[in-house]
Amino acid sequence: MAAHSLGQVTISTPGTRVRLTVNQADPGKTFPVQSILVQAISSVAHTNTGRAYLYDAQTGGAPIVLAVPTANTIPSASVTKPDAPCALNAGDYWIDADNSTDGVNAWYVR
């Protein structure tokens, strides 16, 4: 299995969630995947200055929180369902961030 990029997903208005599949041709369409990996943005062009959050629309509840990247760490989180191929819908995941232009880089495996 190979990892595929969902691209960089950024927040323009903190407090307004953005679908993880926003960069896809039809972001609201079912997007079956085996696993999802998100990583706080940390690059030459931009590094998050606040926390980023990953929400699951199906279960609700508290988000996964990605701390601010440092010189030694780039926070990441993954979601997987190893016993059921393509049982996750990447379109059910949303992000938010403390600051505008912050967000995540996202990948998936089918």
N, CA and C atoms as an extended XYZ file, in Angstrom:
330
Properties=species:S:1:pos:R:3:atomname:S:1:resname:S:1:resid:I:1 pbc="F F F"
N         0.842       -1.182        0.000 N   MET     1
C         0.000        0.000        0.000 CA  MET     1
C         0.883        1.240        0.000 C   MET     1
N         0.475        2.231       -0.730 N   ALA     2
C         1.226        3.481       -0.800 CA  ALA     2
C         0.416        4.614       -0.201 C   ALA     2
N         1.111        5.558        0.382 N   ALA     3
C         0.452        6.744        0.929 CA  ALA     3
C         0.199        7.738       -0.208 C   ALA     3
N        -0.944        8.398       -0.145 N   HIS     4
C        -1.332        9.414       -1.127 CA  HIS     4
C        -1.648       10.704       -0.376 C   HIS     4
N        -1.324       11.820       -0.961 N   SER     5
C        -1.520       13.099       -0.288 CA  SER     5
C        -2.930       13.657       -0.480 C   SER     5
N        -3.488       14.166        0.605 N   LEU     6
C        -4.713       14.968        0.531 CA  LEU     6
C        -4.348       16.441        0.458 C   LEU     6
N        -3.063       16.738        0.546 N   GLY     7
C        -2.578       18.102        0.444 CA  GLY     7
C        -2.524       18.815        1.779 C   GLY     7
N        -2.204       20.076        1.691 N   GLN     8
C        -2.174       20.919        2.881 CA  GLN     8
C        -3.562       21.519        3.071 C   GLN     8
N        -4.105       21.344        4.260 N   VAL     9
C        -5.434       21.856        4.580 CA  VAL     9
C        -5.256       22.946        5.622 C   VAL     9
N        -5.641       24.168        5.274 N   THR    10
C        -5.448       25.296        6.179 CA  THR    10
C        -6.775       25.930        6.566 C   THR    10
N        -6.726       26.668        7.643 N   ILE    11
C        -7.891       27.352        8.186 CA  ILE    11
C        -7.802       28.828        7.837 C   ILE    11
N        -8.860       29.366        7.283 N   SER    12
C        -8.872       30.813        7.024 CA  SER    12
C        -9.540       31.557        8.174 C   SER    12
N       -10.505       30.925        8.832 N   THR    13
C       -11.204       31.540        9.964 CA  THR    13
C       -11.197       30.561       11.139 C   THR    13
N       -10.384       30.823       12.175 N   PRO    14
C       -10.376       29.930       13.333 CA  PRO    14
C       -11.788       29.771       13.905 C   PRO    14
N       -12.107       28.542       14.297 N   GLY    15
C       -13.442       28.250       14.808 CA  GLY    15
C       -14.392       27.764       13.731 C   GLY    15
N       -13.964       27.809       12.474 N   THR    16
C       -14.761       27.307       11.353 CA  THR    16
C       -14.041       26.097       10.779 C   THR    16
N       -14.572       24.910       11.014 N   ARG    17
C       -13.931       23.672       10.582 CA  ARG    17
C       -13.899       23.535        9.062 C   ARG    17
N       -12.855       22.878        8.590 N   VAL    18
C       -12.665       22.626        7.166 CA  VAL    18
C       -12.552       21.116        6.972 C   VAL    18
N       -13.286       20.605        5.983 N   ARG    19
C       -13.262       19.168        5.681 CA  ARG    19
C       -11.859       18.758        5.234 C   ARG    19
N       -11.386       17.619        5.721 N   LEU    20
C       -10.058       17.126        5.394 CA  LEU    20
C        -9.899       16.896        3.895 C   LEU    20
N       -10.981       16.626        3.198 N   THR    21
C       -10.935       16.360        1.756 CA  THR    21
C       -11.222       17.611        0.919 C   THR    21
N       -11.068       18.789        1.490 N   VAL    22
C       -11.397       20.040        0.804 CA  VAL    22
C       -10.653       20.203       -0.523 C   VAL    22
N        -9.460       19.632       -0.659 N   ASN    23
C        -8.665       19.780       -1.883 CA  ASN    23
C        -9.035       18.775       -2.974 C   ASN    23
N        -9.986       17.896       -2.705 N   GLN    24
C       -10.392       16.886       -3.685 CA  GLN    24
C       -11.467       17.456       -4.611 C   GLN    24
N       -11.669       16.820       -5.760 N   ALA    25
C       -12.619       17.314       -6.760 CA  ALA    25
C       -14.028       17.465       -6.196 C   ALA    25
N       -14.470       16.528       -5.378 N   ASP    26
C       -15.794       16.593       -4.766 CA  ASP    26
C       -15.622       16.353       -3.270 C   ASP    26
N       -15.308       17.403       -2.486 N   PRO    27
C       -14.943       17.218       -1.084 CA  PRO    27
C       -16.030       16.598       -0.211 C   PRO    27
N       -17.289       16.688       -0.596 N   GLY    28
C       -18.364       16.129        0.209 CA  GLY    28
C       -18.675       14.686       -0.101 C   GLY    28
N       -18.062       14.149       -1.165 N   LYS    29
C       -18.312       12.779       -1.599 CA  LYS    29
C       -17.650       11.792       -0.638 C   LYS    29
N       -18.214       10.593       -0.532 N   THR    30
C       -17.607        9.546        0.272 CA  THR    30
C       -16.204        9.268       -0.256 C   THR    30
N       -15.233        9.198        0.639 N   PHE    31
C       -13.832        9.026        0.274 CA  PHE    31
C       -13.261        7.884        1.114 C   PHE    31
N       -13.502        6.601        0.694 N   PRO    32
C       -13.098        5.459        1.509 CA  PRO    32
C       -11.586        5.282        1.574 C   PRO    32
N       -11.075        5.112        2.782 N   VAL    33
C        -9.642        4.918        2.997 CA  VAL    33
C        -9.425        3.879        4.097 C   VAL    33
N        -8.212        3.352        4.148 N   GLN    34
C        -7.818        2.408        5.192 CA  GLN    34
C        -7.303        3.150        6.422 C   GLN    34
N        -6.530        4.214        6.172 N   SER    35
C        -5.982        4.992        7.274 CA  SER    35
C        -5.720        6.425        6.833 C   SER    35
N        -5.614        7.294        7.828 N   ILE    36
C        -5.392        8.729        7.607 CA  ILE    36
C        -4.256        9.166        8.515 C   ILE    36
N        -3.359       10.000        8.005 N   LEU    37
C        -2.298       10.601        8.803 CA  LEU    37
C        -2.362       12.106        8.612 C   LEU    37
N        -2.357       12.846        9.703 N   VAL    38
C        -2.277       14.308        9.627 CA  VAL    38
C        -1.066       14.754       10.431 C   VAL    38
N        -0.440       15.819        9.953 N   GLN    39
C         0.749       16.353       10.611 CA  GLN    39
C         0.640       17.870       10.625 C   GLN    39
N         0.952       18.460       11.775 N   ALA    40
C         0.937       19.919       11.885 CA  ALA    40
C         1.870       20.509       10.827 C   ALA    40
N         1.497       21.653       10.278 N   ILE    41
C         2.323       22.281        9.245 CA  ILE    41
C         3.612       22.814        9.872 C   ILE    41
N         4.727       22.415        9.276 N   SER    42
C         6.039       22.891        9.697 CA  SER    42
C         6.953       22.841        8.489 C   SER    42
N         7.126       23.993        7.865 N   SER    43
C         7.952       24.054        6.660 CA  SER    43
C         8.634       25.412        6.579 C   SER    43
N         9.448       25.572        5.570 N   VAL    44
C        10.115       26.856        5.359 CA  VAL    44
C         9.088       27.950        5.090 C   VAL    44
N         8.033       27.604        4.348 N   ALA    45
C         7.009       28.586        3.976 CA  ALA    45
C         6.110       28.982        5.145 C   ALA    45
N         5.790       28.035        6.017 N   HIS    46
C         4.896       28.327        7.147 CA  HIS    46
C         5.008       27.234        8.206 C   HIS    46
N         4.997       27.631        9.452 N   THR    47
C         4.919       26.708       10.573 CA  THR    47
C         3.774       27.166       11.464 C   THR    47
N         2.927       26.220       11.869 N   ASN    48
C         1.805       26.573       12.745 CA  ASN    48
C         2.295       27.357       13.962 C   ASN    48
N         1.541       28.366       14.346 N   THR    49
C         1.870       29.148       15.540 CA  THR    49
C         0.919       28.834       16.687 C   THR    49
N        -0.087       28.018       16.413 N   GLY    50
C        -1.044       27.584       17.430 CA  GLY    50
C        -1.370       26.118       17.225 C   GLY    50
N        -2.297       25.614       18.015 N   ARG    51
C        -2.685       24.205       17.903 CA  ARG    51
C        -3.610       23.981       16.713 C   ARG    51
N        -3.574       22.747       16.181 N   ALA    52
C        -4.514       22.311       15.146 CA  ALA    52
C        -5.339       21.174       15.757 C   ALA    52
N        -6.559       20.983       15.243 N   TYR    53
C        -7.489       20.013       15.807 CA  TYR    53
C        -8.062       19.137       14.695 C   TYR    53
N        -8.183       17.842       14.960 N   LEU    54
C        -8.787       16.897       14.030 CA  LEU    54
C       -10.077       16.385       14.650 C   LEU    54
N       -11.190       16.568       13.938 N   TYR    55
C       -12.514       16.152       14.404 CA  TYR    55
C       -13.050       15.017       13.545 C   TYR    55
N       -13.761       14.100       14.169 N   ASP    56
C       -14.461       13.023       13.480 CA  ASP    56
C       -15.950       13.351       13.514 C   ASP    56
N       -16.545       13.613       12.351 N   ALA    57
C       -17.955       14.002       12.286 CA  ALA    57
C       -18.884       12.876       12.710 C   ALA    57
N       -18.455       11.625       12.570 N   GLN    58
C       -19.314       10.491       12.905 CA  GLN    58
C       -19.477       10.304       14.406 C   GLN    58
N       -18.389       10.464       15.152 N   THR    59
C       -18.458       10.210       16.585 CA  THR    59
C       -18.615       11.478       17.411 C   THR    59
N       -18.339       12.646       16.805 N   GLY    60
C       -18.402       13.881       17.575 CA  GLY    60
C       -17.332       13.835       18.649 C   GLY    60
N       -17.647       14.363       19.799 N   GLY    61
C       -16.709       14.287       20.918 CA  GLY    61
C       -15.522       15.208       20.770 C   GLY    61
N       -14.573       14.991       21.663 N   ALA    62
C       -13.384       15.835       21.721 CA  ALA    62
C       -12.476       15.581       20.519 C   ALA    62
N       -11.812       16.619       20.043 N   PRO    63
C       -10.910       16.450       18.902 CA  PRO    63
C        -9.561       15.879       19.335 C   PRO    63
N        -8.806       15.422       18.349 N   ILE    64
C        -7.392       15.124       18.550 CA  ILE    64
C        -6.672       16.460       18.426 C   ILE    64
N        -5.821       16.780       19.373 N   VAL    65
C        -5.130       18.071       19.391 CA  VAL    65
C        -3.683       17.878       18.954 C   VAL    65
N        -3.264       18.670       17.980 N   LEU    66
C        -1.870       18.673       17.532 CA  LEU    66
C        -1.211       19.938       18.071 C   LEU    66
N        -0.197       19.754       18.887 N   ALA    67
C         0.498       20.880       19.509 CA  ALA    67
C         1.255       21.703       18.468 C   ALA    67
N         1.800       22.818       18.904 N   VAL    68
C         2.605       23.679       18.042 CA  VAL    68
C         3.928       22.967       17.742 C   VAL    68
N         4.341       22.906       16.470 N   PRO    69
C         5.619       22.293       16.137 CA  PRO    69
C         6.778       23.038       16.806 C   PRO    69
N         7.830       22.293       17.120 N   THR    70
C         9.044       22.885       17.684 CA  THR    70
C        10.216       22.506       16.799 C   THR    70
N        11.401       22.923       17.186 N   ALA    71
C        12.597       22.581       16.416 CA  ALA    71
C        12.846       21.077       16.409 C   ALA    71
N        12.334       20.369       17.425 N   ASN    72
C        12.613       18.944       17.544 CA  ASN    72
C        11.424       18.028       17.265 C   ASN    72
N        10.214       18.574       17.191 N   THR    73
C         9.038       17.722       16.989 CA  THR    73
C         8.032       18.353       16.043 C   THR    73
N         7.409       17.520       15.243 N   ILE    74
C         6.285       17.935       14.408 CA  ILE    74
C         5.131       17.016       14.795 C   ILE    74
N         4.157       17.523       15.547 N   PRO    75
C         3.055       16.672       16.011 CA  PRO    75
C         2.260       16.068       14.856 C   PRO    75
N         1.843       14.820       15.060 N   SER    76
C         1.032       14.140       14.063 CA  SER    76
C         0.034       13.236       14.764 C   SER    76
N        -0.956       12.788       13.999 N   ALA    77
C        -1.954       11.847       14.511 CA  ALA    77
C        -2.398       10.973       13.355 C   ALA    77
N        -2.802        9.756       13.677 N   SER    78
C        -3.299        8.869       12.634 CA  SER    78
C        -4.568        8.186       13.101 C   SER    78
N        -5.374        7.811       12.122 N   VAL    79
C        -6.603        7.072       12.358 CA  VAL    79
C        -6.564        5.892       11.407 C   VAL    79
N        -6.853        4.700       11.903 N   THR    80
C        -6.841        3.521       11.048 CA  THR    80
C        -7.857        2.504       11.540 C   THR    80
N        -8.290        1.670       10.637 N   LYS    81
C        -9.183        0.564       10.965 CA  LYS    81
C        -8.627       -0.651       10.242 C   LYS    81
N        -7.622       -1.310       10.835 N   PRO    82
C        -6.877       -2.345       10.127 CA  PRO    82
C        -7.666       -3.603        9.779 C   PRO    82
N        -8.737       -3.872       10.483 N   ASP    83
C        -9.479       -5.110       10.243 CA  ASP    83
C       -10.599       -4.971        9.217 C   ASP    83
N       -10.801       -3.797        8.657 N   ALA    84
C       -11.870       -3.577        7.680 CA  ALA    84
C       -11.353       -2.677        6.556 C   ALA    84
N       -10.970       -3.243        5.413 N   PRO    85
C       -10.409       -2.459        4.314 CA  PRO    85
C       -11.312       -1.299        3.880 C   PRO    85
N       -10.710       -0.133        3.782 N   CYS    86
C       -11.387        1.092        3.327 CA  CYS    86
C       -12.664        1.391        4.113 C   CYS    86
N       -12.645        1.129        5.404 N   ALA    87
C       -13.821        1.335        6.248 CA  ALA    87
C       -13.947        2.765        6.777 C   ALA    87
N       -12.905        3.576        6.611 N   LEU    88
C       -12.975        4.970        7.043 CA  LEU    88
C       -13.384        5.853        5.871 C   LEU    88
N       -14.107        6.911        6.159 N   ASN    89
C       -14.443        7.910        5.145 CA  ASN    89
C       -13.659        9.175        5.485 C   ASN    89
N       -12.651        9.496        4.669 N   ALA    90
C       -11.833       10.679        4.930 CA  ALA    90
C       -12.685       11.949        4.926 C   ALA    90
N       -13.818       11.932        4.224 N   GLY    91
C       -14.723       13.081        4.194 CA  GLY    91
C       -15.438       13.329        5.508 C   GLY    91
N       -15.347       12.368        6.436 N   ASP    92
C       -15.960       12.534        7.762 CA  ASP    92
C       -15.033       13.229        8.749 C   ASP    92
N       -13.828       13.590        8.312 N   TYR    93
C       -12.866       14.223        9.204 CA  TYR    93
C       -12.706       15.699        8.840 C   TYR    93
N       -12.631       16.521        9.856 N   TRP    94
C       -12.555       17.976        9.714 CA  TRP    94
C       -11.403       18.499       10.552 C   TRP    94
N       -10.848       19.634       10.166 N   ILE    95
C        -9.813       20.255       10.991 CA  ILE    95
C       -10.228       21.661       11.372 C   ILE    95
N        -9.586       22.148       12.404 N   ASP    96
C        -9.707       23.531       12.848 CA  ASP    96
C        -8.342       23.908       13.408 C   ASP    96
N        -8.124       25.171       13.663 N   ALA    97
C        -6.850       25.633       14.213 CA  ALA    97
C        -7.072       26.894       15.028 C   ALA    97
N        -6.122       27.170       15.901 N   ASP    98
C        -6.199       28.373       16.738 CA  ASP    98
C        -6.020       29.648       15.928 C   ASP    98
N        -5.257       29.564       14.837 N   ASN    99
C        -4.910       30.758       14.058 CA  ASN    99
C        -5.164       30.540       12.571 C   ASN    99
N        -5.511       31.629       11.882 N   SER   100
C        -5.676       31.518       10.433 CA  SER   100
C        -4.318       31.187        9.807 C   SER   100
N        -4.336       30.517        8.706 N   THR   101
C        -3.206       29.988        7.927 CA  THR   101
C        -2.545       28.768        8.570 C   THR   101
N        -2.915       28.404        9.804 N   ASP   102
C        -2.427       27.162       10.396 CA  ASP   102
C        -3.277       26.011        9.883 C   ASP   102
N        -2.788       24.780       10.030 N   GLY   103
C        -3.545       23.619        9.587 CA  GLY   103
C        -2.715       22.364        9.633 C   GLY   103
N        -2.946       21.465        8.670 N   VAL   104
C        -2.269       20.177        8.641 CA  VAL   104
C        -1.890       19.801        7.213 C   VAL   104
N        -0.920       18.923        7.110 N   ASN   105
C        -0.660       18.174        5.886 CA  ASN   105
C        -1.311       16.816        6.105 C   ASN   105
N        -1.980       16.281        5.107 N   ALA   106
C        -2.741       15.050        5.297 CA  ALA   106
C        -2.427       14.031        4.203 C   ALA   106
N        -2.422       12.745        4.617 N   TRP   107
C        -2.199       11.628        3.714 CA  TRP   107
C        -3.203       10.534        4.012 C   TRP   107
N        -3.401        9.644        3.062 N   TYR   108
C        -4.264        8.489        3.282 CA  TYR   108
C        -3.663        7.261        2.614 C   TYR   108
N        -4.117        6.097        3.063 N   VAL   109
C        -3.762        4.815        2.450 CA  VAL   109
C        -5.080        4.121        2.137 C   VAL   109
N        -5.165        3.541        0.948 N   ARG   110
C        -6.361        2.764        0.562 CA  ARG   110
C        -6.035        1.299        0.596 C   ARG   110
